């Protein structure tokens, strides 16, 4: 089933596409606050844009294990989408 609003996790963010097809800079959202649906949207967005930089993240409250548990699956999703 396709998400009817695949970029809704960006609604409150400032988004600057660095080129029309590749690279984006995002500010105004905290990755650690995304819910599972929004994390799925994020994985698809990164796969589509190639490189996405998120400014001003507040990871100091999160242990290193959290970052691994949250973002390694996103990398695997992104890599699978490329091949």
C-alpha positions in Angstrom: 0.0 0.0 0.0 1.4 3.4 -1.0 1.5 6.2 1.6 -0.7 9.1 0.3 1.5 11.7 2.0 5.0 10.2 1.7 6.8 13.4 2.8 4.4 14.5 5.7 7.3 14.1 8.2 8.7 17.2 6.5 5.7 19.4 7.0 7.1 21.4 9.8 10.7 21.5 8.4 12.6 23.9 6.2 13.8 21.9 3.2 16.4 23.1 0.7 17.0 20.8 -2.3 20.7 21.4 -3.2 20.2 20.2 -6.8 17.0 19.2 -8.6 17.8 15.4 -8.3 20.3 14.9 -5.5 21.0 16.3 -2.1 18.8 18.0 0.5 19.4 20.0 3.7 16.6 19.8 6.3 16.2 21.8 9.5 13.4 22.1 12.0 12.7 18.4 12.8 14.3 16.1 15.3 15.0 12.6 14.0 14.7 11.0 17.4 11.1 12.1 17.6 9.9 10.5 14.4 7.3 7.7 14.8 7.6 4.4 12.8 5.6 5.7 9.9 7.7 8.8 9.6 10.9 6.8 9.8 9.6 4.7 6.9 8.9 8.0 5.0 12.4 9.1 5.9 14.0 6.0 4.5 12.1 6.4 1.2 13.1 10.1 1.1 16.8 9.4 1.6 16.6 6.7 -1.1 15.1 9.2 -3.5 17.4 12.1 -2.7 20.6 10.2 -2.2 22.0 12.5 0.5 20.0 14.2 3.2 21.6 16.4 5.9 19.6 17.1 9.0 20.7 20.2 10.9 20.7 20.8 14.7 19.9 17.2 15.9 19.6 16.7 19.7 21.2 13.3 20.0 22.9 14.1 23.3 20.0 12.6 25.2 20.2 9.4 23.2 22.6 6.6 24.0 24.8 5.3 21.1 22.7 2.1 21.0 19.6 4.1 20.1 21.3 5.6 17.1 22.4 2.1 15.9 18.9 0.6 16.4 17.2 3.5 14.7 19.4 4.3 11.7 21.1 1.0 10.7 17.8 -0.4 9.5 17.3 2.9 7.5 20.7 2.3 5.9 19.7 -1.2 5.0 16.4 0.0 3.5 18.3 2.6 1.5 20.9 0.1 0.2 18.2 -2.4 -0.8 16.3 0.4 -2.7 19.4 1.1 -4.8 19.9 -2.5 -6.1 
